[in-house]
Amino acid sequence: MGERVIAKFTVVRKQPWTAGGGEVNLTPVYSEDPNHKNKKFWDATPSGSIQMCINNPVAFDRFEEGAEYYVEFTKAE
C-alpha cells in the first residue's frame, strides 16, 4: 500500500430513498479553537464535499446526520 491521506468530514444531510438506501452529503469538519483537533483538519481541508448515493441499506444506516467520520484516501493499485 502507498501513502494515505486522512480527512475528517461531518454528515450534513442524509436523505433516505423509498426503496432503501439513500444519499449522504458530507463537508469538512470545522473549528476555530486552536486547541481542538478539528482545527488541524480544517486548516488542511477548509472546503470540499462528498456526496454518496448508497444502494445498500445497511451501509446507509451506518451514517448519522451531524456525526463526524474519518475518510481515508489510499491510491488503488
N, C-alpha and C positions, 0 to 999 in steps of 0.2 A: 504494500500500500504506500501511496505517496503522502505528501504533506496534506494536512487538513486545515480547513478554516471553520471556526465555530462562531455562530452569531446567536443572538437571543432575541426572540420575537414574541409579541403578545397577540392572542387571538382577539381581533376587534369585531368580527362578525362571523356568526355560524348560522347558515341558512339550510335547514333540512329540506329534502325533496320528499314528495308524497310517496314515491316508490321505494324510499330508503336511501341512505347515504345523504350527501348534500355538498354544499360549498363552504369552504373555510377561508377566511381572509385574515392575514397577519401583517403586522407592521413592527419595526424595530422597537425594543424597549427604550424607555426614556427616563432620565433622572438628571436634575441639576445639582444634586447633592454630591460634592466631590468625594464623600466617604461611602457612598452607596455603590455596590458592584455594578449596577446597571449603568452608571456614568461611564465606565470604561467601555462598555458595549456601545453606548450612544456615541461616544467620541469616534469609535471605529466605523460605525454604521449609522449615521444620523438620518438616513432616509432610505426608503425602499418598501417593497410589498411582496407578499407571497399570496397567491390565490390558487387554491387546490379544489378540484372537483373530485370527490371521493365516492366511488360506487359501493365500496364495502361498508355496510352499516356499522360493523364492529369497529373498524378503524375510525370512522366518522365520530362515533360516540366517545372516543378517547380524547377528543378535543373539547375544551371547556372555554366558553367565551370569558374573556378577562384574564385567563391563565397565561403564564409565560412558558415558552418552550425553547430549548436549545435546538439549533439547526446546524447540522454538520455537513460540510461540503468536502467530499473526497473525490479526486479525479478518478473516473471509471477507466479501467484498462481494457 
